[in-house]
Amino acid sequence: MYIAIVGGSLAGGFLALQLRDSGHQISIFDPRAPWEKPCGGGVYGDILRQFPILSELPCSWNRPSQLRLISSARKEGFLLGLDSTWLIVSRYDLNRAILEAALQTGMVSLISERVHEISLAEDSGHWLLRTTSCCRKFDVVVGADGVHSLVRKRLLGDITREDLALAVGYMVSDVPSDEVVIHTYSDLLGYLWCFPRSDHASVGIGCRVGALPLSELWHRLEDFLNGYFPQARKEHRWTALLPAVYSADFWKGCCAGETWALIGDAAGHVNPMTGMGMPYALASAQLVAQAILRGDLESYDQAWHKEYGNSLERSSAVMNEFFRSGNTTGFERLMGHVLGVNMPLAE
């Protein structure tokens, strides 16, 4: 088969890596891959155990030794040992390593062009993908093109504003490399983070779109940097949208058909409470690869629901309850529980 993967970041690249020896011809469309996704880069150590092929790739994983959890009531924060269960990686570094490994067999090609249009061919059995320079025909198309996915828009429609989060931040240098920082607030369903990578750190703050004015997010970020890392050098600033699904009905929808599938952010597969998307990008790519190898792409829907869909749906329900009740301090306590701390709350 001829398979098109629209988007060559983590999910798309990992799918190509899973299929490189399948005998199928894989084309990845992405005008900028490999590229640096600014927010996050943190994973639990279990991810490398679940996807051992990642450990074989030539990229730099940073293993911070401690976590500092700062609450609205305790500005000095809690300091916790991480015993190497957290790893931080530059998304560019990981993206590059995955793509290079996928391209080794010659069955995977990277086309550095943006797909402008997706349509069914007249025979309705194939997909036509148009770029600026050409139009190509494929048997299967997989959307791995992020929160603004063209593939998703063509097949299901955009993710609604109510189910999106906004994150803003800086890439910085000259911050401690051995400490992850999480800062929660009593009035925010979201948090601020500092994730040190091998040669820089991603520092950002995120929440549901519209929860706070953009200027206030930047203000809190600047206050944090000035207070905790005044020596930090800001390399550049960034903004990003990501899925943060609060609607329970969202998870009842499908992410696959007979000849198409959505993975990673394009599928909306991000934990709405933690904002973590890396595990789901990798897992969804692996599950689609397995479905393709079985010759039953539609079975991917049942597979992702079974593996992690129920967990995402529960997180959506929790976040929706916080939103409806306005109990943002409860969210701060919950984040402390997730990270293993009994959080004192601001009075």
Order of alpha helices (4+ residues) and beta strands (2+ residues): beta-alpha-beta-beta-alpha-beta-beta-beta-beta-alpha-beta-beta-beta-beta-beta-alpha-beta-beta-beta-beta-alpha-beta-beta-alpha-alpha-alpha-alpha
